[in-house]
Amino acid sequence: MIQYYIINPQTYDDQFWWKKDDIQFWQNIVNLYHSKNLEILELAAGTGRLAHPLILSGFNYTGLEISNKYTEYAVQKLSTNKIVQGDMRSFNFGKTFEMIFIGFNSFLHLLNYNDIKKCFHCIKKHMTSNTKLYIDIFVPKESFLYRNTNSFEEVLEFYDNEIEDNVVVKERLRYVDLQQVVNVLWKYYNSSGKCIREFKFKMKIIYPDTFHRLAEDFNLTIQECWGSYDMEPFNENSSQQIYQITL
């Protein structure tokens, strides 16, 4: 899982400049609690993209991030000590939280059943009967998984502050059906068309029926499943599967 963090955190922020559609969703979720004393735990906090608005709003936020480099970057960027280094497969804060969440597909970096088991075991130690757990992952589509394994598709364009140039990212996918894991290769091209960087990572593919079985395996109850950040009920056309879960 730590392999994901070969990307410089500034580059990570640069390339995901466009990812803002979920910020209001999380703000809406925390507002449902009607309490500024709400204890929130985010797992896989990254560079603090989602932490920032929650901290600014005055909530009792704690973030866990596996990468030392990303943790240091987030702490400096947000001028906070609320994001700490740790692995979502092995953590213990010695307390419970009213809200725990894993945003923007980060749950999919748990590549096998054992990793998922460890993560849920740790999460449950930090839950009470009143805690709500939220997990946001995308819905796998055949058009995504079964592309030509030798072709690259343009997926991102951004301004890279590290090299001070516009960059285009092209993606190749190779899906391993037996493991239900997709191997992703991103190639970064500068404005001159030169490949300046490559980034390989893996993501677990989890279909809705699989997630429901996982919840049953770990004695968790799915209260809600939304299909978008507008909190629309999940259906066959949904692009997201966003779960609200309790003990």
N, C-alpha and C positions, 0 to 999 in steps of 0.2 A: 504493500500500500504506500510506503514512503517513497517509492519510485516516482510517484506523481510530482514530487516537489523538486525536480531538477530544474524547473522553470523559476527564474528570478521572480520574487514577489511583485516587483514593480511591473514586470512584463505581464504577470498574471492580471494585475489591475488594469493595465493598458488594454489587454486583449478582451477583457470582459467589461469594457466601458459601457456597453449596451445593456447589460443585465440589470435592469431596474424594475422589471415588471412584477417581481415578487416582494419588493420592499413594502408597498402598501398592504399587501396581503398579511405579512407578519405584524404590521402595525395594527391592522384590524383584529387579528387574533389576540394580541396582548390587551387591546382595548376591551375585549369581552370580559376581562377579569375585573374591571373597574377598580383597580388598586395599583398605586404607584409602588407599593411594597412587594409587588409580585417578584418571586424568586425564579429567575430564568436561567436555564443552562442550554447553551448551544454546543453541539458536538461538531467537530471539523469546521472550526470557525474561520479558517483561512486567513485572509488579510484583513478581516474585520469589516467586510462589506455590509453584512447584515447587523453586525454589532453596533455600528456607528449610530444609526437612527434610534436604536433601543437605548443605548447609553445616554444619548442626547435627551431622550424623553424622560430620563430619570429612573428607569427600572433597575432593579437589583440583578444585573446581568453578569453571568460568568461564561466565558468561552474556553473551550478546550481545542487545542490545535497540535497536531502531531509533529510538525516541522519547527525546529528551533528557529530557523531563519525566518519563517513566516510569522512566528509568534513575536520575535523581536521587532520585525517590521510593523506588525499591527499595533504593538504597544507604543512604538515611537510615533506612528501615524496618528493614532487616536489619543495619545497622551493619557494612557490608562494602564493600570495593572490588572485589568479584569479579564484579559486573555492569557491563559497559561499553557505551557507545553505539556502534552500528554496524548496518549493513544486511546481512542474510543473503544478499543478492545480490552483495555486494562486501566481503569481509573477508579479512584475512590476519594470523594470530597468529604466523606464523613457527615453528610447532611442530605436532606431531601429537597426537591425543587417542586414548585407548583406547575411549572411548564418546562419541558425539555423538547428541543427540536433539532433536526438534521435537515438543512436546506440544500437546495440546488444540486441534487443528484449525489451528494457526498456519501450517502448510504451505499451507493453502488461501487465504492472503492473497497468494500468488504467482498472479497472475490470468491469466498467459499462458505459452506455451511458452518464450519467451525469458527470462522471470523465473526459471522453473524451471531452465532450462539454466545460467544464471548461478549460481544457488544450488548446484546439484549440482557445478559446476566448482569453486567455493570449498570445498565440503565435501570433495571428493576430495583437494584439496591438503593437508587436515588429517588424512587417513586413512593407515594402513598396512595391511598384509595382516591384521593382528590387530584392527583397529578394527571396532567394530560401530556401525552407524547405525540409530536407531530413529525412526520417524515414525508419529504417532497422528492419524488422521483419521476422521471419521464416514462411515458408509455412506449414500449418497443413497437416499432412498425416494420413490416417486412421490407418496405422500400429502403429503410435504414440498414437493416441487418444483411440483406442479400444483394448488396451492390456488387458490381464487378470488382473482384478482389485485387485487380491490378491497376485500377483506375483511381485517380485523385479528383476530388471535388472541392471547389472553393467554398470555405465555410465561414471565414472571418476576414475582416479588413480593419486595421487599426493603426494608430500612430504610436510607434515604439519610442518612448522617451529615452531608452538606453542608447539607441543608435541614432535617434533624432531623424527618423525616416518613416514613411508609410510602409506597412507590411501587409502582405496577403498570406493567409494560411490555407493550405490545401490538405485535404484529409483522405486517407485510405483506411478502409475498415476490413478486418478479417474476423468473421464470427466463428467461434468454436462451439458448435451446437451441443456437444456432449457436456462441456463445462458450463454452458450458457454464459460465456464470457466473450466480449468483443475486444479484439486487439486493435488499437488505434495508432496510426502514425500521422503526425502533423508535420508538414514541411513549411517553413517560413521563408517567404521571398521578399526581398527588399524592392524598392521602386525601380531598380535596374534589372529586375528579374532573376537575381542571383539568390540561390538557396543559402540562407545564412544560419539556419538552425533546424534541428530535427527534434521532435518530442514524441516519445513512445509511452503509451499508458494503456491500462486495461480497465474495463468497467464490467461489472456483473449485470446481466440482463435479467430483470425480474418482471414477470407478467403479473397482472392483478390476481389471478387465481393462485399463483405461487406465493405472493405476499400474504394472502389470506391463510394459506396453509402454514406459513412461518409464524403468523400471529397465534394460530391454534397450538403449534408446537411449543411455544413459550408462554402459554396461558395468558395471552394478551387479548383484549377485546377491542375490535375496531368499531368505534362509535360513528365515525363519518368517513366517507371517501369522496373527495371533491375532484372534479375533472379539470379545474382551471383555477387561476388565482382570483377569479371572480366568485369562487365558492359555488360554482354550478355543480349539481350532482353528477357523479361520474357516469359516463355512458360510452358506447362503442366508438364514438368519434372524439373522445377526450384525448388531449395531448399530455396531460399530467395525471398522476395518481398521488393525491395528497391525503394522507391518513391522519385522523385524530384517534388516538389509542389510549386506553386506560387498562389498569390491572383487572 
